[in-house]
Amino acid sequence: MATCTACGSTTDEAPVTWTAQTTERGRQWLCESCTRENLRSIEGRLDEAWW
Ligand SMILES: [Zn+2]
């Protein structure tokens, strides 16, 4: 059982497209679409920091 921490959607078994993050609050999941949005903002931040 996995729950997306961003949008709250749940799944019995997290597919490989979901992203797992282990934090101090335990394992947290991001669903496929939220992972994509997250990646975009991470990449945006990386670009700024990188250049
Ligand atoms: Zn989500």
mmCIF file of the protein (N, C-alpha, C, O) and its ligand, coordinates in Angstrom:
data_MODEL
# 
_entry.id   MODEL 
# 
loop_
_entity.id 
_entity.type 
_entity.pdbx_number_of_molecules 
1 polymer     1 
2 non-polymer 1 
# 
_entity_poly.entity_id                      1 
_entity_poly.type                           'polypeptide(L)' 
_entity_poly.nstd_linkage                   no 
_entity_poly.nstd_monomer                   no 
_entity_poly.pdbx_seq_one_letter_code       MATCTACGSTTDEAPVTWTAQTTERGRQWLCESCTRENLRSIEGRLDEAWW 
_entity_poly.pdbx_seq_one_letter_code_can   MATCTACGSTTDEAPVTWTAQTTERGRQWLCESCTRENLRSIEGRLDEAWW 
_entity_poly.pdbx_strand_id                 A 
# 
loop_
_entity_poly_seq.entity_id 
_entity_poly_seq.num 
_entity_poly_seq.mon_id 
_entity_poly_seq.hetero 
1 1  MET n 
1 2  ALA n 
1 3  THR n 
1 4  CYS n 
1 5  THR n 
1 6  ALA n 
1 7  CYS n 
1 8  GLY n 
1 9  SER n 
1 10 THR n 
1 11 THR n 
1 12 ASP n 
1 13 GLU n 
1 14 ALA n 
1 15 PRO n 
1 16 VAL n 
1 17 THR n 
1 18 TRP n 
1 19 THR n 
1 20 ALA n 
1 21 GLN n 
1 22 THR n 
1 23 THR n 
1 24 GLU n 
1 25 ARG n 
1 26 GLY n 
1 27 ARG n 
1 28 GLN n 
1 29 TRP n 
1 30 LEU n 
1 31 CYS n 
1 32 GLU n 
1 33 SER n 
1 34 CYS n 
1 35 THR n 
1 36 ARG n 
1 37 GLU n 
1 38 ASN n 
1 39 LEU n 
1 40 ARG n 
1 41 SER n 
1 42 ILE n 
1 43 GLU n 
1 44 GLY n 
1 45 ARG n 
1 46 LEU n 
1 47 ASP n 
1 48 GLU n 
1 49 ALA n 
1 50 TRP n 
1 51 TRP n 
# 
loop_
_struct_asym.id 
_struct_asym.entity_id 
A 1 
B 2 
# 
loop_
_chem_comp.id 
_chem_comp.type 
_chem_comp.mon_nstd_flag 
ALA 'L-peptide linking' y 
ARG 'L-peptide linking' y 
ASN 'L-peptide linking' y 
ASP 'L-peptide linking' y 
CYS 'L-peptide linking' y 
GLN 'L-peptide linking' y 
GLU 'L-peptide linking' y 
GLY 'peptide linking'   y 
ILE 'L-peptide linking' y 
LEU 'L-peptide linking' y 
MET 'L-peptide linking' y 
PRO 'L-peptide linking' y 
SER 'L-peptide linking' y 
THR 'L-peptide linking' y 
TRP 'L-peptide linking' y 
VAL 'L-peptide linking' y 
ZN  non-polymer         . 
# 
_pdbx_entity_nonpoly.entity_id   2 
_pdbx_entity_nonpoly.name        ? 
_pdbx_entity_nonpoly.comp_id     ZN 
# 
_pdbx_nonpoly_scheme.asym_id         B 
_pdbx_nonpoly_scheme.entity_id       2 
_pdbx_nonpoly_scheme.mon_id          ZN 
_pdbx_nonpoly_scheme.ndb_seq_num     1 
_pdbx_nonpoly_scheme.pdb_seq_num     101 
_pdbx_nonpoly_scheme.auth_seq_num    101 
_pdbx_nonpoly_scheme.pdb_mon_id      ZN 
_pdbx_nonpoly_scheme.auth_mon_id     ZN 
_pdbx_nonpoly_scheme.pdb_strand_id   A 
_pdbx_nonpoly_scheme.pdb_ins_code    . 
# 
loop_
_atom_site.group_PDB 
_atom_site.id 
_atom_site.type_symbol 
_atom_site.label_atom_id 
_atom_site.label_alt_id 
_atom_site.label_comp_id 
_atom_site.label_asym_id 
_atom_site.label_entity_id 
_atom_site.label_seq_id 
_atom_site.pdbx_PDB_ins_code 
_atom_site.Cartn_x 
_atom_site.Cartn_y 
_atom_site.Cartn_z 
_atom_site.occupancy 
_atom_site.B_iso_or_equiv 
_atom_site.pdbx_formal_charge 
_atom_site.auth_seq_id 
_atom_site.auth_comp_id 
_atom_site.auth_asym_id 
_atom_site.auth_atom_id 
_atom_site.pdbx_PDB_model_num 
ATOM   1   N  N  . MET A 1 1  ? 0.843  -1.197 0.000   1.00 0.00 ? 1   MET A N  1 
ATOM   2   C  CA . MET A 1 1  ? 0.000  0.000  0.000   1.00 0.00 ? 1   MET A CA 1 
ATOM   3   C  C  . MET A 1 1  ? 0.873  1.241  0.000   1.00 0.00 ? 1   MET A C  1 
ATOM   4   O  O  . MET A 1 1  ? 1.697  1.427  0.896   1.00 0.00 ? 1   MET A O  1 
ATOM   5   N  N  . ALA A 1 2  ? 0.698  2.076  -0.988  1.00 0.00 ? 2   ALA A N  1 
ATOM   6   C  CA . ALA A 1 2  ? 1.483  3.308  -1.077  1.00 0.00 ? 2   ALA A CA 1 
ATOM   7   C  C  . ALA A 1 2  ? 0.544  4.478  -1.326  1.00 0.00 ? 2   ALA A C  1 
ATOM   8   O  O  . ALA A 1 2  ? -0.430 4.351  -2.067  1.00 0.00 ? 2   ALA A O  1 
ATOM   9   N  N  . THR A 1 3  ? 0.836  5.611  -0.710  1.00 0.00 ? 3   THR A N  1 
ATOM   10  C  CA . THR A 1 3  ? 0.046  6.821  -0.892  1.00 0.00 ? 3   THR A CA 1 
ATOM   11  C  C  . THR A 1 3  ? 0.940  7.937  -1.403  1.00 0.00 ? 3   THR A C  1 
ATOM   12  O  O  . THR A 1 3  ? 2.013  8.186  -0.853  1.00 0.00 ? 3   THR A O  1 
ATOM   13  N  N  . CYS A 1 4  ? 0.496  8.605  -2.452  1.00 0.00 ? 4   CYS A N  1 
ATOM   14  C  CA . CYS A 1 4  ? 1.269  9.735  -2.970  1.00 0.00 ? 4   CYS A CA 1 
ATOM   15  C  C  . CYS A 1 4  ? 1.199  10.879 -1.971  1.00 0.00 ? 4   CYS A C  1 
ATOM   16  O  O  . CYS A 1 4  ? 0.112  11.303 -1.577  1.00 0.00 ? 4   CYS A O  1 
ATOM   17  N  N  . THR A 1 5  ? 2.352  11.374 -1.566  1.00 0.00 ? 5   THR A N  1 
ATOM   18  C  CA . THR A 1 5  ? 2.364  12.440 -0.559  1.00 0.00 ? 5   THR A CA 1 
ATOM   19  C  C  . THR A 1 5  ? 1.921  13.764 -1.152  1.00 0.00 ? 5   THR A C  1 
ATOM   20  O  O  . THR A 1 5  ? 1.544  14.673 -0.413  1.00 0.00 ? 5   THR A O  1 
ATOM   21  N  N  . ALA A 1 6  ? 1.960  13.889 -2.472  1.00 0.00 ? 6   ALA A N  1 
ATOM   22  C  CA . ALA A 1 6  ? 1.630  15.172 -3.091  1.00 0.00 ? 6   ALA A CA 1 
ATOM   23  C  C  . ALA A 1 6  ? 0.144  15.287 -3.391  1.00 0.00 ? 6   ALA A C  1 
ATOM   24  O  O  . ALA A 1 6  ? -0.468 16.302 -3.057  1.00 0.00 ? 6   ALA A O  1 
ATOM   25  N  N  . CYS A 1 7  ? -0.461 14.261 -4.020  1.00 0.00 ? 7   CYS A N  1 
ATOM   26  C  CA . CYS A 1 7  ? -1.862 14.372 -4.431  1.00 0.00 ? 7   CYS A CA 1 
ATOM   27  C  C  . CYS A 1 7  ? -2.762 13.411 -3.667  1.00 0.00 ? 7   CYS A C  1 
ATOM   28  O  O  . CYS A 1 7  ? -3.985 13.506 -3.772  1.00 0.00 ? 7   CYS A O  1 
ATOM   29  N  N  . GLY A 1 8  ? -2.189 12.488 -2.901  1.00 0.00 ? 8   GLY A N  1 
ATOM   30  C  CA . GLY A 1 8  ? -2.992 11.641 -2.049  1.00 0.00 ? 8   GLY A CA 1 
ATOM   31  C  C  . GLY A 1 8  ? -3.565 10.402 -2.715  1.00 0.00 ? 8   GLY A C  1 
ATOM   32  O  O  . GLY A 1 8  ? -4.325 9.672  -2.080  1.00 0.00 ? 8   GLY A O  1 
ATOM   33  N  N  . SER A 1 9  ? -3.228 10.139 -3.974  1.00 0.00 ? 9   SER A N  1 
ATOM   34  C  CA . SER A 1 9  ? -3.735 8.929  -4.617  1.00 0.00 ? 9   SER A CA 1 
ATOM   35  C  C  . SER A 1 9  ? -3.025 7.706  -4.044  1.00 0.00 ? 9   SER A C  1 
ATOM   36  O  O  . SER A 1 9  ? -1.857 7.764  -3.659  1.00 0.00 ? 9   SER A O  1 
ATOM   37  N  N  . THR A 1 10 ? -3.762 6.602  -4.000  1.00 0.00 ? 10  THR A N  1 
ATOM   38  C  CA . THR A 1 10 ? -3.229 5.402  -3.367  1.00 0.00 ? 10  THR A CA 1 
ATOM   39  C  C  . THR A 1 10 ? -3.167 4.264  -4.365  1.00 0.00 ? 10  THR A C  1 
ATOM   40  O  O  . THR A 1 10 ? -3.871 4.260  -5.375  1.00 0.00 ? 10  THR A O  1 
ATOM   41  N  N  . THR A 1 11 ? -2.311 3.297  -4.064  1.00 0.00 ? 11  THR A N  1 
ATOM   42  C  CA . THR A 1 11 ? -2.202 2.104  -4.885  1.00 0.00 ? 11  THR A CA 1 
ATOM   43  C  C  . THR A 1 11 ? -1.832 0.934  -3.991  1.00 0.00 ? 11  THR A C  1 
ATOM   44  O  O  . THR A 1 11 ? -1.150 1.096  -2.980  1.00 0.00 ? 11  THR A O  1 
ATOM   45  N  N  . ASP A 1 12 ? -2.292 -0.244 -4.379  1.00 0.00 ? 12  ASP A N  1 
ATOM   46  C  CA . ASP A 1 12 ? -1.978 -1.432 -3.580  1.00 0.00 ? 12  ASP A CA 1 
ATOM   47  C  C  . ASP A 1 12 ? -0.486 -1.713 -3.598  1.00 0.00 ? 12  ASP A C  1 
ATOM   48  O  O  . ASP A 1 12 ? 0.129  -2.018 -2.576  1.00 0.00 ? 12  ASP A O  1 
ATOM   49  N  N  . GLU A 1 13 ? 0.070  -1.602 -4.786  1.00 0.00 ? 13  GLU A N  1 
ATOM   50  C  CA . GLU A 1 13 ? 1.496  -1.863 -4.922  1.00 0.00 ? 13  GLU A CA 1 
ATOM   51  C  C  . GLU A 1 13 ? 2.080  -0.789 -5.807  1.00 0.00 ? 13  GLU A C  1 
ATOM   52  O  O  . GLU A 1 13 ? 1.640  -0.627 -6.945  1.00 0.00 ? 13  GLU A O  1 
ATOM   53  N  N  . ALA A 1 14 ? 3.051  -0.053 -5.320  1.00 0.00 ? 14  ALA A N  1 
ATOM   54  C  CA . ALA A 1 14 ? 3.581  1.076  -6.075  1.00 0.00 ? 14  ALA A CA 1 
ATOM   55  C  C  . ALA A 1 14 ? 4.275  0.595  -7.340  1.00 0.00 ? 14  ALA A C  1 
ATOM   56  O  O  . ALA A 1 14 ? 5.188  -0.228 -7.268  1.00 0.00 ? 14  ALA A O  1 
ATOM   57  N  N  . PRO A 1 15 ? 3.855  1.097  -8.496  1.00 0.00 ? 15  PRO A N  1 
ATOM   58  C  CA . PRO A 1 15 ? 4.540  0.736  -9.745  1.00 0.00 ? 15  PRO A CA 1 
ATOM   59  C  C  . PRO A 1 15 ? 5.928  1.373  -9.809  1.00 0.00 ? 15  PRO A C  1 
ATOM   60  O  O  . PRO A 1 15 ? 6.254  2.262  -9.022  1.00 0.00 ? 15  PRO A O  1 
ATOM   61  N  N  . VAL A 1 16 ? 6.731  0.907  -10.752 1.00 0.00 ? 16  VAL A N  1 
ATOM   62  C  CA . VAL A 1 16 ? 8.112  1.403  -10.829 1.00 0.00 ? 16  VAL A CA 1 
ATOM   63  C  C  . VAL A 1 16 ? 8.160  2.880  -11.187 1.00 0.00 ? 16  VAL A C  1 
ATOM   64  O  O  . VAL A 1 16 ? 9.174  3.546  -10.979 1.00 0.00 ? 16  VAL A O  1 
ATOM   65  N  N  . THR A 1 17 ? 7.045  3.390  -11.733 1.00 0.00 ? 17  THR A N  1 
ATOM   66  C  CA . THR A 1 17 ? 7.039  4.801  -12.109 1.00 0.00 ? 17  THR A CA 1 
ATOM   67  C  C  . THR A 1 17 ? 6.865  5.706  -10.901 1.00 0.00 ? 17  THR A C  1 
ATOM   68  O  O  . THR A 1 17 ? 7.058  6.919  -10.989 1.00 0.00 ? 17  THR A O  1 
ATOM   69  N  N  . TRP A 1 18 ? 6.498  5.106  -9.768  1.00 0.00 ? 18  TRP A N  1 
ATOM   70  C  CA . TRP A 1 18 ? 6.403  5.895  -8.546  1.00 0.00 ? 18  TRP A CA 1 
ATOM   71  C  C  . TRP A 1 18 ? 7.783  6.065  -7.937  1.00 0.00 ? 18  TRP A C  1 
ATOM   72  O  O  . TRP A 1 18 ? 8.659  5.214  -8.092  1.00 0.00 ? 18  TRP A O  1 
ATOM   73  N  N  . THR A 1 19 ? 7.959  7.185  -7.239  1.00 0.00 ? 19  THR A N  1 
ATOM   74  C  CA . THR A 1 19 ? 9.252  7.458  -6.633  1.00 0.00 ? 19  THR A CA 1 
ATOM   75  C  C  . THR A 1 19 ? 9.151  7.319  -5.119  1.00 0.00 ? 19  THR A C  1 
ATOM   76  O  O  . THR A 1 19 ? 8.264  7.906  -4.499  1.00 0.00 ? 19  THR A O  1 
ATOM   77  N  N  . ALA A 1 20 ? 10.038 6.559  -4.531  1.00 0.00 ? 20  ALA A N  1 
ATOM   78  C  CA . ALA A 1 20 ? 10.067 6.401  -3.079  1.00 0.00 ? 20  ALA A CA 1 
ATOM   79  C  C  . ALA A 1 20 ? 11.178 7.257  -2.501  1.00 0.00 ? 20  ALA A C  1 
ATOM   80  O  O  . ALA A 1 20 ? 12.308 7.274  -2.987  1.00 0.00 ? 20  ALA A O  1 
ATOM   81  N  N  . GLN A 1 21 ? 10.809 7.970  -1.440  1.00 0.00 ? 21  GLN A N  1 
ATOM   82  C  CA . GLN A 1 21 ? 11.802 8.751  -0.720  1.00 0.00 ? 21  GLN A CA 1 
ATOM   83  C  C  . GLN A 1 21 ? 11.744 8.346  0.733   1.00 0.00 ? 21  GLN A C  1 
ATOM   84  O  O  . GLN A 1 21 ? 10.673 8.325  1.340   1.00 0.00 ? 21  GLN A O  1 
ATOM   85  N  N  . THR A 1 22 ? 12.877 8.031  1.283   1.00 0.00 ? 22  THR A N  1 
ATOM   86  C  CA . THR A 1 22 ? 12.925 7.687  2.698   1.00 0.00 ? 22  THR A CA 1 
ATOM   87  C  C  . THR A 1 22 ? 13.324 8.925  3.489   1.00 0.00 ? 22  THR A C  1 
ATOM   88  O  O  . THR A 1 22 ? 14.432 9.444  3.354   1.00 0.00 ? 22  THR A O  1 
ATOM   89  N  N  . THR A 1 23 ? 12.392 9.381  4.316   1.00 0.00 ? 23  THR A N  1 
ATOM   90  C  CA . THR A 1 23 ? 12.644 10.568 5.117   1.00 0.00 ? 23  THR A CA 1 
ATOM   91  C  C  . THR A 1 23 ? 12.597 10.190 6.590   1.00 0.00 ? 23  THR A C  1 
ATOM   92  O  O  . THR A 1 23 ? 12.394 9.024  6.930   1.00 0.00 ? 23  THR A O  1 
ATOM   93  N  N  . GLU A 1 24 ? 12.785 11.168 7.456   1.00 0.00 ? 24  GLU A N  1 
ATOM   94  C  CA . GLU A 1 24 ? 12.731 10.878 8.882   1.00 0.00 ? 24  GLU A CA 1 
ATOM   95  C  C  . GLU A 1 24 ? 11.322 10.505 9.329   1.00 0.00 ? 24  GLU A C  1 
ATOM   96  O  O  . GLU A 1 24 ? 11.133 9.935  10.403  1.00 0.00 ? 24  GLU A O  1 
ATOM   97  N  N  . ARG A 1 25 ? 10.322 10.837 8.482   1.00 0.00 ? 25  ARG A N  1 
ATOM   98  C  CA . ARG A 1 25 ? 8.943  10.457 8.804   1.00 0.00 ? 25  ARG A CA 1 
ATOM   99  C  C  . ARG A 1 25 ? 8.586  9.101  8.215   1.00 0.00 ? 25  ARG A C  1 
ATOM   100 O  O  . ARG A 1 25 ? 7.435  8.675  8.307   1.00 0.00 ? 25  ARG A O  1 
ATOM   101 N  N  . GLY A 1 26 ? 9.558  8.413  7.608   1.00 0.00 ? 26  GLY A N  1 
ATOM   102 C  CA . GLY A 1 26 ? 9.281  7.126  7.015   1.00 0.00 ? 26  GLY A CA 1 
ATOM   103 C  C  . GLY A 1 26 ? 9.345  7.195  5.504   1.00 0.00 ? 26  GLY A C  1 
ATOM   104 O  O  . GLY A 1 26 ? 9.833  8.169  4.930   1.00 0.00 ? 26  GLY A O  1 
ATOM   105 N  N  . ARG A 1 27 ? 8.843  6.140  4.862   1.00 0.00 ? 27  ARG A N  1 
ATOM   106 C  CA . ARG A 1 27 ? 8.891  6.085  3.408   1.00 0.00 ? 27  ARG A CA 1 
ATOM   107 C  C  . ARG A 1 27 ? 7.756  6.891  2.821   1.00 0.00 ? 27  ARG A C  1 
ATOM   108 O  O  . ARG A 1 27 ? 6.600  6.729  3.212   1.00 0.00 ? 27  ARG A O  1 
ATOM   109 N  N  . GLN A 1 28 ? 8.088  7.768  1.875   1.00 0.00 ? 28  GLN A N  1 
ATOM   110 C  CA . GLN A 1 28 ? 7.078  8.580  1.233   1.00 0.00 ? 28  GLN A CA 1 
ATOM   111 C  C  . GLN A 1 28 ? 7.105  8.320  -0.253  1.00 0.00 ? 28  GLN A C  1 
ATOM   112 O  O  . GLN A 1 28 ? 8.161  8.085  -0.842  1.00 0.00 ? 28  GLN A O  1 
ATOM   113 N  N  . TRP A 1 29 ? 5.922  8.366  -0.857  1.00 0.00 ? 29  TRP A N  1 
ATOM   114 C  CA . TRP A 1 29 ? 5.790  8.045  -2.271  1.00 0.00 ? 29  TRP A CA 1 
ATOM   115 C  C  . TRP A 1 29 ? 5.318  9.236  -3.067  1.00 0.00 ? 29  TRP A C  1 
ATOM   116 O  O  . TRP A 1 29 ? 4.566  10.079 -2.576  1.00 0.00 ? 29  TRP A O  1 
ATOM   117 N  N  . LEU A 1 30 ? 5.775  9.293  -4.314  1.00 0.00 ? 30  LEU A N  1 
ATOM   118 C  CA . LEU A 1 30 ? 5.263  10.256 -5.281  1.00 0.00 ? 30  LEU A CA 1 
ATOM   119 C  C  . LEU A 1 30 ? 4.764  9.472  -6.491  1.00 0.00 ? 30  LEU A C  1 
ATOM   120 O  O  . LEU A 1 30 ? 5.495  8.651  -7.045  1.00 0.00 ? 30  LEU A O  1 
ATOM   121 N  N  . CYS A 1 31 ? 3.518  9.723  -6.905  1.00 0.00 ? 31  CYS A N  1 
ATOM   122 C  CA . CYS A 1 31 ? 2.986  8.997  -8.041  1.00 0.00 ? 31  CYS A CA 1 
ATOM   123 C  C  . CYS A 1 31 ? 3.649  9.475  -9.333  1.00 0.00 ? 31  CYS A C  1 
ATOM   124 O  O  . CYS A 1 31 ? 4.447  10.412 -9.335  1.00 0.00 ? 31  CYS A O  1 
ATOM   125 N  N  . GLU A 1 32 ? 3.298  8.811  -10.420 1.00 0.00 ? 32  GLU A N  1 
ATOM   126 C  CA . GLU A 1 32 ? 3.990  9.081  -11.677 1.00 0.00 ? 32  GLU A CA 1 
ATOM   127 C  C  . GLU A 1 32 ? 3.883  10.548 -12.095 1.00 0.00 ? 32  GLU A C  1 
ATOM   128 O  O  . GLU A 1 32 ? 4.883  11.176 -12.442 1.00 0.00 ? 32  GLU A O  1 
ATOM   129 N  N  . SER A 1 33 ? 2.653  11.092 -12.060 1.00 0.00 ? 33  SER A N  1 
ATOM   130 C  CA . SER A 1 33 ? 2.489  12.466 -12.539 1.00 0.00 ? 33  SER A CA 1 
ATOM   131 C  C  . SER A 1 33 ? 3.149  13.458 -11.589 1.00 0.00 ? 33  SER A C  1 
ATOM   132 O  O  . SER A 1 33 ? 3.727  14.453 -12.028 1.00 0.00 ? 33  SER A O  1 
ATOM   133 N  N  . CYS A 1 34 ? 3.063  13.188 -10.279 1.00 0.00 ? 34  CYS A N  1 
ATOM   134 C  CA . CYS A 1 34 ? 3.700  14.092 -9.323  1.00 0.00 ? 34  CYS A CA 1 
ATOM   135 C  C  . CYS A 1 34 ? 5.219  13.981 -9.414  1.00 0.00 ? 34  CYS A C  1 
ATOM   136 O  O  . CYS A 1 34 ? 5.928  14.966 -9.211  1.00 0.00 ? 34  CYS A O  1 
ATOM   137 N  N  . THR A 1 35 ? 5.717  12.790 -9.716  1.00 0.00 ? 35  THR A N  1 
ATOM   138 C  CA . THR A 1 35 ? 7.153  12.630 -9.916  1.00 0.00 ? 35  THR A CA 1 
ATOM   139 C  C  . THR A 1 35 ? 7.611  13.484 -11.077 1.00 0.00 ? 35  THR A C  1 
ATOM   140 O  O  . THR A 1 35 ? 8.656  14.133 -11.018 1.00 0.00 ? 35  THR A O  1 
ATOM   141 N  N  . ARG A 1 36 ? 6.806  13.474 -12.147 1.00 0.00 ? 36  ARG A N  1 
ATOM   142 C  CA . ARG A 1 36 ? 7.180  14.265 -13.325 1.00 0.00 ? 36  ARG A CA 1 
ATOM   143 C  C  . ARG A 1 36 ? 7.201  15.751 -12.990 1.00 0.00 ? 36  ARG A C  1 
ATOM   144 O  O  . ARG A 1 36 ? 8.128  16.467 -13.367 1.00 0.00 ? 36  ARG A O  1 
ATOM   145 N  N  . GLU A 1 37 ? 6.164  16.213 -12.272 1.00 0.00 ? 37  GLU A N  1 
ATOM   146 C  CA . GLU A 1 37 ? 6.130  17.628 -11.895 1.00 0.00 ? 37  GLU A CA 1 
ATOM   147 C  C  . GLU A 1 37 ? 7.293  17.962 -10.985 1.00 0.00 ? 37  GLU A C  1 
ATOM   148 O  O  . GLU A 1 37 ? 7.923  19.013 -11.106 1.00 0.00 ? 37  GLU A O  1 
ATOM   149 N  N  . ASN A 1 38 ? 7.564  17.039 -10.065 1.00 0.00 ? 38  ASN A N  1 
ATOM   150 C  CA . ASN A 1 38 ? 8.648  17.243 -9.127  1.00 0.00 ? 38  ASN A CA 1 
ATOM   151 C  C  . ASN A 1 38 ? 9.984  17.309 -9.856  1.00 0.00 ? 38  ASN A C  1 
ATOM   152 O  O  . ASN A 1 38 ? 10.819 18.167 -9.571  1.00 0.00 ? 38  ASN A O  1 
ATOM   153 N  N  . LEU A 1 39 ? 10.172 16.396 -10.795 1.00 0.00 ? 39  LEU A N  1 
ATOM   154 C  CA . LEU A 1 39 ? 11.414 16.373 -11.567 1.00 0.00 ? 39  LEU A CA 1 
ATOM   155 C  C  . LEU A 1 39 ? 11.617 17.695 -12.278 1.00 0.00 ? 39  LEU A C  1 
ATOM   156 O  O  . LEU A 1 39 ? 12.724 18.232 -12.323 1.00 0.00 ? 39  LEU A O  1 
ATOM   157 N  N  . ARG A 1 40 ? 10.531 18.212 -12.834 1.00 0.00 ? 40  ARG A N  1 
ATOM   158 C  CA . ARG A 1 40 ? 10.651 19.463 -13.577 1.00 0.00 ? 40  ARG A CA 1 
ATOM   159 C  C  . ARG A 1 40 ? 11.140 20.576 -12.654 1.00 0.00 ? 40  ARG A C  1 
ATOM   160 O  O  . ARG A 1 40 ? 12.022 21.350 -13.025 1.00 0.00 ? 40  ARG A O  1 
ATOM   161 N  N  . SER A 1 41 ? 10.571 20.658 -11.455 1.00 0.00 ? 41  SER A N  1 
ATOM   162 C  CA . SER A 1 41 ? 10.981 21.729 -10.550 1.00 0.00 ? 41  SER A CA 1 
ATOM   163 C  C  . SER A 1 41 ? 12.379 21.469 -10.006 1.00 0.00 ? 41  SER A C  1 
ATOM   164 O  O  . SER A 1 41 ? 13.143 22.405 -9.771  1.00 0.00 ? 41  SER A O  1 
ATOM   165 N  N  . ILE A 1 42 ? 12.715 20.181 -9.803  1.00 0.00 ? 42  ILE A N  1 
ATOM   166 C  CA . ILE A 1 42 ? 14.067 19.866 -9.353  1.00 0.00 ? 42  ILE A CA 1 
ATOM   167 C  C  . ILE A 1 42 ? 15.069 20.257 -10.433 1.00 0.00 ? 42  ILE A C  1 
ATOM   168 O  O  . ILE A 1 42 ? 16.103 20.863 -10.149 1.00 0.00 ? 42  ILE A O  1 
ATOM   169 N  N  . GLU A 1 43 ? 14.747 19.902 -11.678 1.00 0.00 ? 43  GLU A N  1 
ATOM   170 C  CA . GLU A 1 43 ? 15.644 20.249 -12.773 1.00 0.00 ? 43  GLU A CA 1 
ATOM   171 C  C  . GLU A 1 43 ? 15.763 21.759 -12.910 1.00 0.00 ? 43  GLU A C  1 
ATOM   172 O  O  . GLU A 1 43 ? 16.847 22.281 -13.171 1.00 0.00 ? 43  GLU A O  1 
ATOM   173 N  N  . GLY A 1 44 ? 14.643 22.461 -12.734 1.00 0.00 ? 44  GLY A N  1 
ATOM   174 C  CA . GLY A 1 44 ? 14.679 23.910 -12.806 1.00 0.00 ? 44  GLY A CA 1 
ATOM   175 C  C  . GLY A 1 44 ? 15.598 24.483 -11.751 1.00 0.00 ? 44  GLY A C  1 
ATOM   176 O  O  . GLY A 1 44 ? 16.386 25.391 -12.015 1.00 0.00 ? 44  GLY A O  1 
ATOM   177 N  N  . ARG A 1 45 ? 15.486 23.938 -10.549 1.00 0.00 ? 45  ARG A N  1 
ATOM   178 C  CA . ARG A 1 45 ? 16.338 24.419 -9.465  1.00 0.00 ? 45  ARG A CA 1 
ATOM   179 C  C  . ARG A 1 45 ? 17.794 24.054 -9.739  1.00 0.00 ? 45  ARG A C  1 
ATOM   180 O  O  . ARG A 1 45 ? 18.708 24.844 -9.503  1.00 0.00 ? 45  ARG A O  1 
ATOM   181 N  N  . LEU A 1 46 ? 17.986 22.833 -10.245 1.00 0.00 ? 46  LEU A N  1 
ATOM   182 C  CA . LEU A 1 46 ? 19.362 22.399 -10.541 1.00 0.00 ? 46  LEU A CA 1 
ATOM   183 C  C  . LEU A 1 46 ? 20.003 23.318 -11.567 1.00 0.00 ? 46  LEU A C  1 
ATOM   184 O  O  . LEU A 1 46 ? 21.156 23.726 -11.434 1.00 0.00 ? 46  LEU A O  1 
ATOM   185 N  N  . ASP A 1 47 ? 19.208 23.637 -12.613 1.00 0.00 ? 47  ASP A N  1 
ATOM   186 C  CA . ASP A 1 47 ? 19.746 24.501 -13.651 1.00 0.00 ? 47  ASP A CA 1 
ATOM   187 C  C  . ASP A 1 47 ? 20.221 25.819 -13.059 1.00 0.00 ? 47  ASP A C  1 
ATOM   188 O  O  . ASP A 1 47 ? 21.309 26.302 -13.372 1.00 0.00 ? 47  ASP A O  1 
ATOM   189 N  N  . GLU A 1 48 ? 19.386 26.390 -12.197 1.00 0.00 ? 48  GLU A N  1 
ATOM   190 C  CA . GLU A 1 48 ? 19.779 27.667 -11.599 1.00 0.00 ? 48  GLU A CA 1 
ATOM   191 C  C  . GLU A 1 48 ? 21.047 27.523 -10.781 1.00 0.00 ? 48  GLU A C  1 
ATOM   192 O  O  . GLU A 1 48 ? 21.944 28.363 -10.849 1.00 0.00 ? 48  GLU A O  1 
ATOM   193 N  N  . ALA A 1 49 ? 21.113 26.437 -9.998  1.00 0.00 ? 49  ALA A N  1 
ATOM   194 C  CA . ALA A 1 49 ? 22.273 26.283 -9.139  1.00 0.00 ? 49  ALA A CA 1 
ATOM   195 C  C  . ALA A 1 49 ? 23.513 25.947 -9.960  1.00 0.00 ? 49  ALA A C  1 
ATOM   196 O  O  . ALA A 1 49 ? 24.637 26.312 -9.614  1.00 0.00 ? 49  ALA A O  1 
ATOM   197 N  N  . TRP A 1 50 ? 23.264 25.236 -11.064 1.00 0.00 ? 50  TRP A N  1 
ATOM   198 C  CA . TRP A 1 50 ? 24.409 24.735 -11.821 1.00 0.00 ? 50  TRP A CA 1 
ATOM   199 C  C  . TRP A 1 50 ? 25.081 25.855 -12.590 1.00 0.00 ? 50  TRP A C  1 
ATOM   200 O  O  . TRP A 1 50 ? 26.309 25.945 -12.620 1.00 0.00 ? 50  TRP A O  1 
ATOM   201 N  N  . TRP A 1 51 ? 24.285 26.705 -13.208 1.00 0.00 ? 51  TRP A N  1 
ATOM   202 C  CA . TRP A 1 51 ? 24.893 27.706 -14.108 1.00 0.00 ? 51  TRP A CA 1 
ATOM   203 C  C  . TRP A 1 51 ? 25.086 28.996 -13.358 1.00 0.00 ? 51  TRP A C  1 
ATOM   204 O  O  . TRP A 1 51 ? 25.583 29.970 -13.923 1.00 0.00 ? 51  TRP A O  1 
HETATM 205 ZN ZN . ZN  B 2 .  ? 0.583  12.247 -6.920  1.00 0.00 2 101 ZN  A ZN 1 
# 
